[in-house]
Amino acid sequence: MKKIQAGVIGASGYAGAELVRLLWNHPMVEVSGISSKSYTGQKISDLYPGFYQICDMVFQDEDSVIAASDVVFASLPHGLSEKLARKCFDADKIFIDLGADFRLDKEEDYAMWYGLDYHDPALHKESVYGLPELFRDDIKGKKIIGNPGCYPTSVALGLAPIMKAKLADCKHIIIDSKSGTTGSGKSLSEATHFPRCNESFAPYKIASHRHTPEIEQTLSRLCDEDVLINFTPHLLPINRGIISTMYVDLKETMKVEELHVLYEQFYANEQFVRVLPLGKTADLKYIKYSNYCDVSIHLDERSNRAIIVSAIDNMVKGAAGQAIQNMNILFDLDEGMGLKMVAPSF
């Protein structure tokens, strides 16, 4: 079988470089081209020495990458993907966007939270939100995929069984998430400057983070009811990983064992979601560099409040790994192909 020609636009950023790293080891993929506005003409191995003598590809222009590829991954800031998606769509090539441009259903939400309008509204009707474990059937046959955000992935996978079973009080959901610094991208900022971030821990963008409408959109879709959340992200002084702790008031009185069975049954056939045994707690250490999402189930019986903890690697399951998972679905490959790496245990 001929290998899939995969191009990466924005390969000089953290998520883009992670895509190249994972695609390079995919048995059915050949990396056909990489691009970067800032580093055109330079080798990726000059920027990331870990690629030296393994992948010494040179950053090209975007059009060259699109022309050489069957599938194009874009890892760019919001507002830059529409024109690329149009080029790919018109050329009958698959476009997987790791940015925010194709994640939200409503243009007014995008305008409110990202400050931009859609320049090509018709194109958005051709796209689909690509969270495989929840919307796999919607992904098949599509040409434009909006790869979910990292925080929304950790939350959606953590809460999906409760939401789908309509057990949650949808107006009172509290989400407390912590992310490593790679989540903010490669651009320098005061918050991620080493002296500021090291030995520090604080929330940011309280009640105003741009992933809020995406989380509410997905949870609302799962339970067929408008969901309202309080979402507070925090910055951890580590490189990668997201851990989300979610507090949900239950409509019915339940035992933790019942809740655990619900989760085990919901994810019984999902290779990348691991429902941990009762008494265990999801931990960032055991998902780093992997495409797995670990979920642990807890219940405060006094308040009948479920406390769900999920852990993902924001660069893999929260970005590049999930994008490749979407690619595997679109090309009728084993969904886990190229993604079954085990996290280090120390």
Salt bridges, closest charged atoms under 4 A:
GLU18 OE2 - ARG21 NH2 2.79
GLU18 OE2 - ARG240 NH1 2.95
ASP63 OD1 - LYS87 NZ 2.75
GLU82 OE2 - HIS124 NE2 2.67
ASP90 OD1 - ARG86 NH1 3.06
ASP92 OD1 - LYS143 NZ 3.26
ASP120 OD2 - ARG86 NE 2.86
GLU133 OE1 - LYS317 NZ 2.93
ASP137 OD1 - LYS140 NZ 3.85
ASP138 OD2 - ARG221 NH2 2.21
ASP176 OD1 - LYS178 NZ 2.36
ASP176 OD1 - HIS234 ND1 3.80
GLU214 OE1 - ARG103 NH1 3.89
ASP224 OD2 - LYS166 NZ 3.36
GLU225 OE1 - LYS251 NZ 3.95
ASP249 OD2 - HIS172 ND1 2.51
ASP249 OD1 - ARG305 NE 2.70
GLU264 OE1 - HIS260 ND1 3.70
GLU270 OE1 - ARG136 NH2 2.73
ASP294 OD1 - ARG274 NE 2.62
ASP300 OD2 - ARG302 NH2 3.49
ASP313 OD2 - ARG240 NH1 2.99
ASP334 OD2 - LYS340 NZ 3.11
GLU335 OE1 - ARG136 NE 2.72
